[in-house]
Structures are given as C-alpha cells and as structure tokens.
Amino acid sequence: MRLLLLILLAFALPAKAEQVVLGLSKEIVQISTDFDGSDILIFGAIKRETPIEAEPLQVIVSVAGPQQPVTVWRQARRFGIWVNAHAVEVDAAPSFYAIATSAPWARVISETEDLRHKVSIPRAIRSVGAPMDVPDAQSFTEAVIRIRTREGTYQLLENTVTVREQTLFDTAISMPANLTEGSYPTRIFLTRGGRVINTYETEIEVRKVGLERWLYVLSRQQPFVYGLMSLFIAIAAGWGASTAFRILRSQ
C-alpha cells in the first residue's frame, strides 16, 4: 500500500527525467533503558518522464549519525613497554554510518562522483591535518574505520537494495544499540554508469525517552545535581553491599 501511494505521488510531482520519492518505516527512533537496536525500512519509487534506458539504474542509500571529533592514539614500544606515542585528532567522523547499495560498490558510483558527494565511509570522515612529527597520518583515519566496522557502527551493505522493474526500491538498515542521540541525515542516490543523476535527502531523529532521557537532560542542564545524585547512589550501593555481606557472614 505504501509503495502504491508513492507511485501515485510520483506522478503528481513536477516533471524530471528520473526522481526519487521516498518513504521510511519510522522517522523517529526512541532509545529507552531496554533499547537493543532498531531496523529502519527505507523504500521508495522512481518517477521518470522518459523511457527506461538500457543501462540499469542503481540505488545507494546512506544513513549517517552526528559528526564528532575523535582522538586516535598509536602505541609504540618504549623501554620494553607499550605506551601511547602519537595522537591525531580526526576533525569529524560520523558516530554511525551505513551504506546500502543495489550492486557491488565499484559498479554503483565512480571515484569522481564519490569525491563530489562524499558517499563512501572514508569520504564521510573529515581529517584536515596531523602534526608534522606523526608518520603515516592516514592510518589513523583507517584505524577509526576498522574499529567502528568491527563494532558494527560503520557498515557497507553491498547488494542489499532491491530494485524492482527499475521503478521501486527498498532496503533495511540495522541500527545498533549504542546510538548517539541526534539527527541522522539519510541520502538516496540514483546512479547510472557510475554517475549520480538524482539525489534525495531526509532525516531520522534518534531520541532518548523515559529514564534515559531524564538522566541525559539532567546531566547537561544540572550537572551539579546529577553529580550529587550519582554520588548518593554509589554510597547507597556500597552501604547496601557491605550490609548484605555482614549479614551473610553472621549466619
């Protein structure tokens, strides 16, 4: 039904050669105390005013978390022990980044178009410069990608966008439990022969709710009260554990 509505809406839009009409299964992800991740279904239709070309149309879907600076350390052996020797601050890296494609990456977009639109994971990370005394600074950015890929917060999902009759498409993005609150820009790219022919942008909101939201707001708006409350809870937990231990010993 949703796809049918998208098709009807597509034909009501102003004329363009090929254009995306998009839908989301949910536009807001709520993080509660028992949140263990969420799947977002992204689906859409392609409106066109010209016949379908012989070369197939490809679709790329990207979802990015809030940009954050990241300090990366490299260890070195000094006097027989491993210590943090060099540090590089990556200016901005998305806290979460997933890319889903309708074909292998090399077929869906060219290097030139990737550089222009900053679609791939390395292009989404901004690192302006590094200290002159740090060798091979690019490896620090590669380390961020490697670690976050292993954690599941960076994902390249090739061949996971289904395109039907060169008109309808859909995919699912799995978002992990350790999401950062904020706006998640979502971009759709239509490509043909590696060239981007149309783009569409929207956002997914990730918000804490319930106790998680209350603690989050309290820690930022009233940090002194939050600190006192944390101290009281720690003291009460310690006292409770000590009392329980004494009772068990006396029996």
Sequence and secondary structure as in RCSB ss.txt:
>XXXX:A:sequence
MRLLLLILLAFALPAKAEQVVLGLSKEIVQISTDFDGSDILIFGAIKRETPIEAEPLQVIVSVAGPQQPVTVWRQ
ARRFGIWVNAHAVEVDAAPSFYAIATSAPWARVISETEDLRHKVSIPRAIRSVGAPMDVPDAQSFTEAVIRIRTR
EGTYQLLENTVTVREQTLFDTAISMPANLTEGSYPTRIFLTRGGRVINTYETEIEVRKVGLERWLYVLSRQQPFV
YGLMSLFIAIAAGWGASTAFRILRSQ
>XXXX:A:secstr
 HHHHHHHHHHHS   SEEEEEEES SEEEE TT   EEEEEEEEEEESS   SS  EEEEEEE  EEEEEEEEE
EEETTEEEEEEEEEEEEEES EEEEESS HHHH  HHHHHHHT SHHHH B     TT S THHHHHHHHHHHHH
HTSEEEETT  EEETTTEEEEEEEE SS  SEEEEEEEEEEETTEEEEEEEEEEEEEE HHHHHHHHHHHH HHH
HHHHHHHHHHHHHHHHHHHHHHHHH 
